Amino acid sequence: MKYLAILLAVTILLFLNACADKNKNASNKGPVSMIAADSICYSRHVVPILNSRCAPCHVGQTTAGVRLDSYDLAKKNIDPIIMETAAGTMPRGGPSLSTSQVDTLKAWRQNGEKACLL
């Protein structure tokens, strides 16, 4: 099962990387302050944060208790994600999210948790 979770994470990262090149001008504009808050969406802005900072503990079979490896799970858990990351209590054992990353999560929540699936 652990192999399956790793395979899923790698597949998602490869997919996002391939799409990033195609959408370089639209999705790589930097911090949330440089992106219109109402254009923040899951696949372009939230997934990269979750994959880089949350996936080691929150993908697949997890002892962390909360899975964050899908749009629905991220949407369901966005309030505690924002609370924990803004307080600096998550991710455990690693550096806190940047202000820009937390602001991106907040903007996604405040603007209706758009999917913008590719």
Helices and strands as residue ranges (DSSP letters): H 2-22, H 24-27, G 32-34, G 37-39, I 42-46, H 47-53, H 55-58, H 71-76, H 78-87, H 99-110
